[in-house]
Each structure stands twice: as structure tokens, then as C-alpha cells.
Amino acid sequence: MKVDLVKEFSRLSSIVHRLASTNPQLGQKAQAALLQLSSASKALVHMSQQFSESYLDLTALELQDNRRSVNRGYWEVLPPGRLLEPQILELVRNRSVTLKRLYQASLDFTSITKFSAEELAFAREIGDDFRSHKRYWNRLKKVVVDDRPFRIGQPWEVKGAIAFFSLLLRHGYANRCDAQLRRGEAAAITLDLNAVSAELKNSPLAESDRLQIMYQIDRRQQAFLNGGWFEAYSYYVFEDMLIRLAADFEIYSRVQYQATQAGRSVSRGDIDLLVSLEDQIVMVECKSGEFTEEEAGRCVQKTRFLKEICHDMGVKETLFFLVAPRVDAEDSAAVIDRLKSEDIELVEPQDIRSLLSKRLRPGA
């Protein structure tokens, strides 16, 4: 009796992916372990396609068409972090349809960085509920610079602030978080975060009361907390949606390049997220800080350069997304209009999924 390894591994991959997608309440270690198992099971599918007799007999032609998904197995089993030079060369020369075509169109790749399961788990949780966390995340970025306490100014902010700092504690981005409550002229008392709601339910905040959160942020992960997670969340959403659509795709994060072809207007740059499927290439730029007109200009210049590269590759369609917090100030209108004129679509993290459901049409 023949066992279809591809079918069995695919079934395992589907189960693990469903567990990881539907259980956000799991602890950090359990969530990270599920994500690692999910990546490993997907890699098993890709590798088994190369030697499963029963699969090859039935779908040899389909395997030829799905070469991106097969090649993605190499990426799936690479360890997280910055890739070593031999790993990049192996990707470009032998494992990646997309990177090889970009290389042939004059791009040399100087660095590629893969997110860890822990980074993706944090990005997923904060990104899926960014509407709730945005206010507190923006404020923390300002006060963490000089270690100022996080002041809660209004009673209605208590629940959201506690949820946000609890998120940081769960994922290890904060080592300690306590609430400090001072009522009038009395001495301040220190409360565990979980005890704040009960304390205020018994005795609501008065106008003269002061409530603030004392925290300790892991400085080694501060850059990721301040905005690096935008890239990780974009990666997670794109990969999740394309897997669900059974698309033949490749996806790479934090790709740095330099152009070697004479006459190019840009010689060095980076692509926060590079996605390839069929005759479509998607490139994503992530900006977590204030997006100025000067930065918009650099984004436009980079996009024009990459469009030219894609044109040289013979790509039929290119999509460019800018993932950034939406700014409602009047002076931002000109910046947004300029991006739109260059076909760069601005999207907030929590809206990526709904936008992709309209724009991505694999297999259509």
C-alpha cells in the first residue's frame, strides 16, 4: 500500500496552521512553538513533493507550475535572523525564482533577514487589534525615550492601557509593569496591573488622583517594538492569506540590495517585504513614525526604480503598499496624494487583510 506523503504532510500542516491561527490566547512559548511547528510542517510538504512517488505520478505538470511553493521549502527551514552569505547565494542561484530574476535584472542582495516565531507571534497579536493598541503604542514611543512613566489621563483609558502593557509582558518586551496610584495628597500605592480595575471599580478616579504605569522595556527589542513589528505583521498577513488561497508564491523579509547596472538612478536600497506570485510582484514599505514629504519623496524614488527593474524582468503587474499609521493632519493630504499618483497604496496594519482580499487574485 502506497502512502501519499504529500497528502499526509499537507493534512498535518493544515491542522497545525489552524491551531496557531485560532488560539491567540495561548502563552508566548506555546504560540511560538506552534508557529515553529507550522513552518516545519510546511517545509515537510515542500520537501516531500520531491520524492513522493504517488504525488509525482499524479501531478508532475502541476509541480512544474508550482515551483515557487516548492522552492519556498528552503526558506521555511532556515533559522531566523540575518542570513549568512552562503545562504543568500543558495537562495539567489538555486532556490528562488523571484530573487534569481531580480539578480538577472541587475540587483545584488547584500542582506536578507528572517523573522523569528516569537517576533511573528507578537506582531500578530498587536497588529490584529491595532485599533485598540494604537493610542497607547504611540504614547509609549514618546515616553520610553527618557524613561518617563506612562500617565493615564482619563478613566476610560485604563482598560486599554492595561491590555497593552499586559501584551508587552506576555511577549517579553517589558520586563516589569506596575501601576502607581496616588489619591489626592496621600502617598502613592503600587498595584499589580491585574488589580487596577478592581481598585477603580470600588473607588473611581477623582480629578485630583494620579494613575501611571511604571515599566521596564527590554532595550534589545525596543527597535522592533517601536515599529519593526509592522514588517513582521505584514509578513504574517501576506503569508497567511496566500496559504489560504493555495497560491504559488514566494515571500522574503528585510531584503537589502544594490544595483550593479550602469545608469540606474538608485544604487542601494531595501525592500521591507517582497512577495511574488504568478505574474505579479508585490513590494511593501513600512513606516512606523511620522511620514514626511521628504520621506514620501524617497519612497516614490525607490518605487520608480523598482518598477523599472520589474519591467526589465517582464513582470505583468506590480503592486506597492506603504504600511503606516494613517495621519489625519491637513498637511498630510499632499503627501497622500503624491503616493496615490505613483500607485502606492497607503494602508494601516489592521487593514492589510481586507485590502489584500480585494487586490490579490492568484489563479484568476
C-alpha positions as CSV (number, residue, x, y, z in Angstrom):
1,M,0.0,0.0,0.0
2,K,1.4,3.4,-1.0
3,V,1.3,6.3,1.4
4,D,0.9,9.7,-0.2
5,L,3.4,11.7,1.9
6,V,2.4,15.0,0.4
7,K,-1.2,14.5,1.3
8,E,-0.4,13.4,4.9
9,F,2.1,16.2,5.5
10,S,-0.4,18.7,4.0
11,R,-3.1,17.5,6.4
12,L,-0.6,17.9,9.3
13,S,0.3,21.4,8.1
14,S,-3.3,22.4,7.8
15,I,-4.1,21.2,11.4
16,V,-1.1,23.0,12.9
17,H,-1.8,26.2,11.0
18,R,-5.4,26.2,12.1
19,L,-4.3,25.7,15.8
20,A,-1.9,28.6,15.5
21,S,-4.5,30.8,13.8
22,T,-7.4,30.2,16.2
23,N,-5.7,30.2,19.6
24,P,-4.3,33.7,20.2
25,Q,-4.9,33.3,24.0
26,L,-2.0,30.8,24.2
27,G,1.0,31.8,26.2
28,Q,4.1,33.2,24.4
29,K,6.1,29.9,24.5
30,A,3.1,27.8,23.3
31,Q,2.3,30.2,20.5
32,A,6.0,30.3,19.4
33,A,6.2,26.5,19.4
34,L,3.0,26.2,17.3
35,L,4.4,28.7,14.7
36,Q,7.7,26.8,14.5
37,L,5.9,23.5,14.1
38,S,3.7,25.2,11.4
39,S,6.8,26.3,9.5
40,A,8.4,22.9,9.8
41,S,5.3,21.1,8.6
42,K,5.0,23.4,5.6
43,A,8.7,22.6,4.8
44,L,7.9,18.9,5.0
45,V,5.2,19.3,2.3
46,H,7.7,21.1,0.0
47,M,10.4,18.5,0.5
48,S,8.1,15.5,0.2
49,Q,7.0,16.8,-3.2
50,Q,10.4,16.0,-4.5
51,F,10.3,12.2,-3.7
52,S,6.7,11.2,-3.1
53,E,6.1,8.7,-6.0
54,S,2.3,8.7,-5.7
55,Y,2.2,12.5,-5.8
56,L,4.7,12.9,-8.7
57,D,2.8,10.3,-10.8
58,L,-0.4,12.3,-10.5
59,T,0.8,15.9,-10.6
60,A,4.1,16.2,-12.4
61,L,2.8,19.0,-14.5
62,E,1.3,20.9,-11.5
63,L,4.7,20.6,-9.7
64,Q,6.4,22.3,-12.6
65,D,3.9,25.2,-12.4
66,N,4.2,25.4,-8.6
67,R,8.0,25.8,-8.5
68,R,7.8,28.9,-6.2
69,S,6.0,26.9,-3.5
70,V,8.5,24.0,-3.8
71,N,11.5,26.4,-3.6
72,R,9.9,28.1,-0.5
73,G,10.8,24.9,1.5
74,Y,14.4,26.1,1.7
75,W,13.3,29.4,3.2
76,E,11.0,27.8,5.7
77,V,13.8,25.7,7.3
78,L,16.3,28.5,7.5
79,P,16.9,29.7,11.1
80,P,15.6,33.2,12.0
81,G,17.8,36.2,11.9
82,R,20.1,37.7,9.3
83,L,21.0,35.1,6.6
84,L,24.7,34.3,6.0
85,E,26.2,35.0,2.7
86,P,26.2,31.3,1.5
87,Q,22.5,31.1,2.4
88,I,21.7,34.2,0.3
89,L,23.8,32.8,-2.6
90,E,21.9,29.5,-2.4
91,L,18.6,31.3,-2.5
92,V,19.5,33.5,-5.4
93,R,21.2,30.9,-7.6
94,N,19.3,27.7,-6.9
95,R,16.2,28.2,-4.6
96,S,14.3,31.3,-5.5
97,V,12.6,32.0,-8.8
98,T,12.0,35.6,-7.8
99,L,15.4,36.5,-6.4
100,K,17.1,35.0,-9.3
101,R,15.1,37.0,-11.8
102,L,15.8,40.2,-9.8
103,Y,19.5,39.3,-9.7
104,Q,19.5,38.9,-13.5
105,A,17.8,42.3,-13.8
106,S,20.8,43.9,-12.0
107,L,20.1,43.6,-8.3
108,D,22.7,42.2,-5.9
109,F,21.4,41.2,-2.5
110,T,23.5,42.2,0.4
111,S,21.3,41.2,3.3
112,I,18.1,39.2,4.0
113,T,16.6,38.8,7.5
114,K,14.0,36.2,8.5
115,F,11.7,36.9,11.4
116,S,11.6,34.5,14.4
117,A,8.4,32.7,15.5
118,E,8.4,34.9,18.7
119,E,8.5,38.1,16.6
120,L,5.7,36.9,14.4
121,A,3.6,36.0,17.4
122,F,3.9,39.4,18.9
123,A,3.3,41.2,15.6
124,R,0.2,39.1,15.0
125,E,-1.3,40.0,18.4
126,I,-0.7,43.7,18.3
127,G,-1.4,44.0,14.6
128,D,-4.8,42.2,14.7
129,D,-6.0,44.6,17.4
130,F,-4.1,47.7,16.3
131,R,-7.1,49.9,16.5
132,S,-7.2,49.2,20.3
133,H,-3.5,49.4,20.9
134,K,-2.6,52.3,18.6
135,R,-3.1,55.1,21.1
136,Y,-1.1,53.5,23.8
137,W,1.7,52.3,21.4
138,N,2.1,55.8,20.0
139,R,2.3,57.3,23.5
140,L,4.8,54.7,24.8
141,K,7.2,55.5,21.9
142,K,7.4,59.1,23.1
143,V,7.8,58.5,26.9
144,V,10.2,55.5,26.6
145,V,12.9,57.7,25.1
146,D,13.7,59.2,28.5
147,D,12.1,56.5,30.7
148,R,9.1,58.7,31.7
149,P,6.2,56.9,33.4
150,F,3.2,56.2,31.3
151,R,0.4,58.5,32.5
152,I,-3.2,57.5,32.3
153,G,-5.1,60.8,32.0
154,Q,-8.7,59.6,31.6
155,P,-10.7,56.8,33.4
156,W,-11.7,55.3,30.0
157,E,-8.1,54.8,29.1
158,V,-7.4,52.3,32.0
159,K,-8.7,49.2,30.3
160,G,-6.9,49.8,27.0
161,A,-3.6,50.7,28.7
162,I,-3.6,47.7,30.9
163,A,-4.4,45.4,27.9
164,F,-1.5,46.9,26.0
165,F,1.1,46.6,28.8
166,S,-0.1,43.1,29.5
167,L,0.6,42.3,25.9
168,L,4.2,43.6,26.3
169,L,4.7,41.5,29.4
170,R,3.4,38.3,27.8
171,H,5.8,38.6,24.9
172,G,8.8,39.7,26.9
173,Y,9.1,43.2,25.5
174,A,8.5,44.6,29.0
175,N,10.3,43.0,32.0
176,R,8.2,44.8,34.6
177,C,5.0,46.7,34.7
178,D,3.3,48.1,37.8
179,A,0.6,50.7,38.3
180,Q,1.2,53.6,40.7
181,L,-1.9,55.3,42.1
182,R,-1.8,58.5,44.1
183,R,-5.1,59.7,45.5
184,G,-5.0,63.5,46.3
185,E,-2.2,64.3,48.7
186,A,-1.9,60.7,50.1
187,A,1.2,58.6,49.5
188,A,1.3,56.6,46.2
189,I,0.5,52.9,46.3
190,T,1.8,50.3,43.9
191,L,-0.7,47.9,42.3
192,D,-0.3,44.8,40.1
193,L,-1.8,45.6,36.7
194,N,-4.5,42.9,37.2
195,A,-5.6,44.7,40.4
196,V,-6.2,48.1,38.9
197,S,-9.7,47.6,37.5
198,A,-11.0,46.2,40.8
199,E,-9.4,49.1,42.7
200,L,-11.0,51.7,40.5
201,K,-14.4,49.8,40.5
202,N,-14.5,50.2,44.2
203,S,-13.3,53.8,44.2
204,P,-13.3,55.6,40.8
205,L,-10.6,58.1,39.9
206,A,-11.2,61.6,41.1
207,E,-9.9,64.7,39.3
208,S,-7.0,65.1,41.7
209,D,-5.9,61.5,41.5
210,R,-2.9,60.4,39.5
211,L,-2.5,57.0,37.9
212,Q,0.6,55.9,35.9
213,I,2.3,52.8,34.8
214,M,5.9,52.2,35.7
215,Y,7.6,49.9,33.2
216,Q,10.9,48.5,32.2
217,I,11.4,47.9,28.4
218,D,13.9,45.4,27.1
219,R,16.2,47.8,25.2
220,R,17.5,45.0,22.9
221,Q,14.0,44.7,21.4
222,Q,13.0,48.4,21.5
223,A,13.5,48.9,17.8
224,F,11.2,46.0,17.0
225,L,8.6,47.3,19.5
226,N,8.8,50.9,18.1
227,G,7.9,49.8,14.6
228,G,9.8,46.8,13.3
229,W,6.8,44.7,14.0
230,F,5.0,46.5,11.1
231,E,7.2,44.4,8.8
232,A,6.7,41.2,10.7
233,Y,2.9,41.7,10.8
234,S,2.8,42.4,7.0
235,Y,4.8,39.2,6.5
236,Y,2.4,37.2,8.7
237,V,-0.8,38.5,6.9
238,F,0.6,38.0,3.4
239,E,1.8,34.5,4.1
240,D,-1.4,33.5,5.9
241,M,-3.7,34.8,3.1
242,L,-1.6,33.3,0.3
243,I,-1.5,29.9,2.1
244,R,-5.3,30.0,2.5
245,L,-5.7,30.8,-1.2
246,A,-3.4,27.9,-2.1
247,A,-1.3,30.3,-4.2
248,D,2.1,29.5,-5.7
249,F,4.2,32.2,-4.0
250,E,7.5,33.3,-2.5
251,I,7.9,35.8,0.3
252,Y,11.0,37.4,1.8
253,S,11.6,39.9,4.5
254,R,14.0,42.8,5.0
255,V,15.8,42.5,1.7
256,Q,18.7,44.9,1.1
257,Y,20.1,45.3,-2.3
258,Q,22.4,47.3,-4.5
259,A,22.1,47.9,-8.2
260,T,25.1,47.0,-10.4
261,Q,23.7,48.1,-13.8
262,A,25.1,51.3,-15.1
263,G,22.8,54.3,-15.4
264,R,20.5,53.4,-12.6
265,S,19.3,56.4,-10.5
266,V,19.4,54.4,-7.2
267,S,22.3,52.2,-6.3
268,R,21.3,50.9,-2.8
269,G,18.0,50.3,-1.1
270,D,15.9,47.9,0.8
271,I,12.5,46.1,0.4
272,D,10.7,45.5,3.7
273,L,8.6,42.8,2.2
274,L,9.0,41.1,-1.2
275,V,6.2,38.8,-2.5
276,S,6.0,37.1,-5.8
277,L,3.1,35.1,-7.2
278,E,2.5,34.0,-10.8
279,D,2.9,37.2,-12.9
280,Q,2.6,39.6,-10.0
281,I,5.2,41.1,-7.7
282,V,4.2,42.9,-4.5
283,M,6.6,45.2,-2.6
284,V,5.8,46.6,0.8
285,E,7.4,49.6,2.6
286,C,6.8,50.0,6.3
287,K,7.0,53.3,8.2
288,S,6.0,53.5,11.8
289,G,7.0,57.1,12.5
290,E,5.7,60.4,11.2
291,F,5.7,60.2,7.4
292,T,7.0,63.5,6.0
293,E,7.0,64.9,2.5
294,E,10.8,64.2,2.3
295,E,10.3,60.6,3.1
296,A,7.4,60.4,0.6
297,G,9.9,61.6,-2.0
298,R,12.4,58.9,-1.1
299,C,9.6,56.3,-1.2
300,V,8.5,57.5,-4.7
301,Q,12.1,57.4,-6.0
302,K,12.6,53.9,-4.8
303,T,9.2,52.7,-6.2
304,R,10.0,54.2,-9.7
305,F,13.4,52.4,-9.6
306,L,11.9,49.0,-8.6
307,K,9.1,49.4,-11.2
308,E,11.8,49.8,-13.8
309,I,13.6,46.7,-12.6
310,C,10.3,44.7,-12.7
311,H,9.6,46.0,-16.2
312,D,13.0,44.6,-17.2
313,M,12.0,41.3,-15.8
314,G,8.9,41.2,-17.9
315,V,6.6,41.2,-14.8
316,K,3.0,42.0,-15.9
317,E,1.8,43.6,-12.7
318,T,3.5,45.2,-9.7
319,L,1.8,46.4,-6.5
320,F,3.3,48.7,-4.0
321,F,2.0,49.2,-0.5
322,L,3.0,51.6,2.3
323,V,2.1,50.3,5.7
324,A,2.0,53.2,8.1
325,P,-0.3,54.8,10.8
326,R,-2.8,57.0,9.0
327,V,-2.3,60.7,9.7
328,D,-5.3,63.0,9.6
329,A,-3.5,66.3,9.8
330,E,-4.2,68.8,6.9
331,D,-0.6,68.9,5.8
332,S,-0.6,65.1,5.2
333,A,-3.1,65.4,2.3
334,A,-0.4,66.4,-0.2
335,V,1.8,63.5,0.9
336,I,-1.0,61.0,0.5
337,D,-2.0,62.5,-2.9
338,R,1.6,62.1,-4.1
339,L,1.7,58.5,-3.1
340,K,-1.5,57.8,-4.9
341,S,-0.3,59.4,-8.0
342,E,2.6,56.9,-8.1
343,D,0.2,53.9,-7.4
344,I,1.5,53.5,-3.9
345,E,-1.4,52.3,-1.7
346,L,-1.3,53.6,2.0
347,V,-2.7,51.1,4.5
348,E,-2.7,50.8,8.3
349,P,-1.6,47.4,9.8
350,Q,-5.1,46.3,10.8
351,D,-6.5,46.9,7.3
352,I,-3.9,44.9,5.3
353,R,-6.0,41.8,5.2
354,S,-9.1,43.4,3.8
355,L,-7.1,45.3,1.2
356,L,-5.3,42.1,0.0
357,S,-8.6,40.3,-0.3
358,K,-9.5,42.9,-3.0
359,R,-6.1,43.3,-4.7
360,L,-4.6,39.8,-4.8
361,R,-6.1,37.5,-7.4
362,P,-3.9,34.4,-7.5
363,G,-5.1,31.9,-10.1
364,A,-7.6,34.3,-11.6
